Amino acid sequence: NYITEIFVYPNHKHFQTIDCSLYSQDGSRLICSVENTKDFVVADGTIEIEDSAFGESSIKSLTLPASIRTIDEEELDYCLNLKDIYIPTLAMQQLNEDFVKNIKRKFTLHIISD
């Protein structure tokens, strides 16, 4: 992913930007992140992180919201600098139980209170 900025015109029917990243208009899906973010915080209310949303991003830490339900663990394998994942207890319980076991890289998992 080599996108450095994303702009969506106001009142767009399908998309919006939150913290310079592309989300569905209702905010339920993270579609694409920007390359220049080292510590990425997925917006509250996001339910799904789409395939290739991070690409080969240089993020070092990822914070997931309690609302998250779907994330492809293979997606995070391409984030070569990812060292820390922060996830609320509720989200950890609702994601596929194999989510963290299937990530094929070393990282520190931080389970935080909701």
C-alpha positions in Angstrom: 0.0 0.0 0.0 1.6 3.2 -1.2 -1.2 5.6 -0.6 -0.1 8.5 1.6 -3.5 10.5 1.7 -7.1 9.8 1.0 -9.7 12.4 0.3 -13.4 11.8 0.1 -15.8 14.6 -0.8 -18.4 15.5 1.8 -21.7 13.7 1.6 -20.3 10.9 -0.6 -22.9 8.1 -0.8 -20.5 5.2 -0.3 -17.3 6.3 1.5 -15.8 8.5 4.2 -12.4 9.2 5.6 -11.7 8.8 9.3 -8.2 9.8 10.4 -7.1 9.8 6.7 -8.2 6.2 6.1 -11.0 5.0 3.8 -14.1 3.6 5.5 -17.6 2.7 4.2 -20.0 5.5 4.6 -21.6 3.9 7.7 -18.1 3.4 9.2 -18.6 -0.4 9.6 -15.8 -1.4 7.2 -12.2 -0.2 7.0 -11.3 -0.4 3.3 -7.8 1.1 3.1 -5.3 2.6 5.4 -2.6 5.1 4.6 1.1 4.3 4.5 2.3 7.1 6.7 0.6 5.9 9.9 2.9 4.0 12.4 0.4 3.5 15.2 -3.0 2.7 13.6 -6.2 3.0 15.6 -9.2 1.4 13.9 -12.3 3.7 14.4 -14.9 2.8 16.9 -17.9 1.1 15.3 -15.8 -0.7 12.7 -17.0 -4.2 12.3 -14.8 -5.5 9.5 -11.3 -4.9 8.2 -11.3 -5.7 4.5 -8.7 -7.8 2.8 -5.6 -5.8 1.8 -6.7 -2.8 3.9 -3.2 -2.5 5.2 -1.3 -3.9 2.2 2.4 -4.0 3.0 1.9 -1.2 5.5 4.7 0.0 7.9 2.4 0.1 10.9 4.1 -0.8 14.2 1.0 -1.0 16.4 -2.7 -1.8 15.7 -5.5 -0.9 18.1 -8.8 -2.6 17.4 -12.2 -1.4 18.7 -14.6 -3.5 20.7 -16.9 -3.5 17.7 -14.6 -5.5 15.4 -16.0 -8.9 14.3 -14.0 -9.7 11.1 -10.4 -9.5 10.3 -8.3 -11.7 8.1 -5.3 -12.7 10.1 -3.3 -13.2 6.9 -3.8 -9.5 6.3 -1.5 -8.8 9.2 1.2 -11.1 8.0 2.1 -8.4 5.4 2.6 -5.8 8.0 6.3 -6.5 8.5 6.9 -3.9 11.2 3.8 -4.8 13.3 5.0 -5.4 16.9 1.9 -4.8 19.0 -1.8 -5.5 18.7 -4.2 -4.0 21.2 -7.6 -5.6 21.4 -10.5 -5.1 23.9 -11.7 -8.2 25.8 -15.1 -8.1 24.0 -13.6 -8.1 20.6 -11.2 -10.9 21.5 -14.2 -13.0 22.6 -16.1 -12.3 19.4 -13.4 -12.8 16.8 -12.6 -16.2 15.5 -10.8 -17.9 18.5 -7.9 -18.8 16.2 -7.4 -15.2 15.1 -4.2 -14.6 17.1 -2.8 -18.1 16.7 -2.9 -17.9 12.9 -0.9 -14.7 12.5 2.4 -15.9 11.2 4.8 -13.4 12.8 6.0 -12.4 16.2 4.0 -9.7 18.0 2.8 -8.8 21.5 -0.9 -9.1 22.1 -2.3 -6.6 24.6 -5.8 -7.5 25.8 -7.3 -4.3 27.2 -10.5 -3.7 29.1 -13.6 -2.6 27.0 
